[in-house]
Amino acid sequence: MTAEPRKRLFIGIHYRPVDSVLRLLDDLRELAADPASGLRPVPPDNLHITLCFLGSVPATDVAMIGQVMDQSLAGKSGFPLRLASFGCFRQALWLGVEQSDPLEKLVASLRLGLAAVGFADDDKPYRPHLTVARLRQAARLKLSDLQSAAG
């Protein structure tokens, strides 16, 4: 008997970086040049804002998740997002995204749709953010260095 193939999934919005974020990524790459820093900046093409984290999901559920996404996005148009803060949790450095009504409604719609097809909602409050770098366990950076890079 073979295990059903699984995928580690999330639903997110691709983020096209503005000049200030590109400069921050350049600064983080300079800090990461020292291998002891343990810093791994996110490549600009991989920047995204996670809307829902699904975790390990059977590959057979991917089409159903796509349908939930289609239904949640139906009739919706784009909306602006504003970066508002800088922080660190676990092994990630992030820029906070200011809460907005359209963003909150989109996340609520996705969570409701996913719950309707059997995905448990973790009930954690949604904290939108843009991960700009990851830290290895043995990271040796000073918070002041990171705050300087975030400018």
Secondary structure as the mmCIF struct_conf table of DSSP 4:
data_model
#
loop_
_struct_conf.conf_type_id
_struct_conf.id
_struct_conf.beg_label_comp_id
_struct_conf.beg_label_asym_id
_struct_conf.beg_label_seq_id
_struct_conf.end_label_comp_id
_struct_conf.end_label_asym_id
_struct_conf.end_label_seq_id
HELX_LH_PP_P HELX_LH_PP_P1 THR A 2 PRO A 5
STRN STRN1 ARG A 6 HIS A 14
HELX_RH_AL_P HELX_RH_AL_P1 ASP A 19 ALA A 32
TURN_TY1_P TURN_TY1_P1 ALA A 33 ALA A 33
BEND BEND1 ASP A 34 ASP A 34
HELX_RH_3T_P HELX_RH_3T_P1 PRO A 35 SER A 37
STRN STRN2 LEU A 39 PRO A 41
HELX_LH_PP_P HELX_LH_PP_P2 VAL A 42 PRO A 43
HELX_RH_3T_P HELX_RH_3T_P2 PRO A 44 ASN A 46
STRN STRN3 HIS A 48 PRO A 58
HELX_RH_3T_P HELX_RH_3T_P3 ALA A 59 ASP A 61
HELX_RH_AL_P HELX_RH_AL_P2 VAL A 62 LEU A 73
TURN_TY1_P TURN_TY1_P2 ALA A 74 GLY A 75
STRN STRN4 LEU A 83 PHE A 89
TURN_TY1_P TURN_TY1_P3 ARG A 90 GLN A 91
STRN STRN5 ALA A 92 VAL A 97
HELX_LH_PP_P HELX_LH_PP_P3 GLU A 98 GLN A 99
HELX_RH_AL_P HELX_RH_AL_P3 ASP A 101 ALA A 116
TURN_TY1_P TURN_TY1_P4 VAL A 117 GLY A 118
HELX_LH_PP_P HELX_LH_PP_P4 PHE A 119 ASP A 121
HELX_LH_PP_P HELX_LH_PP_P5 LYS A 124 TYR A 126
STRN STRN6 HIS A 129 LEU A 135
TURN_TY1_P TURN_TY1_P5 GLN A 137 ALA A 138
HELX_RH_AL_P HELX_RH_AL_P4 LEU A 143 ALA A 150
#
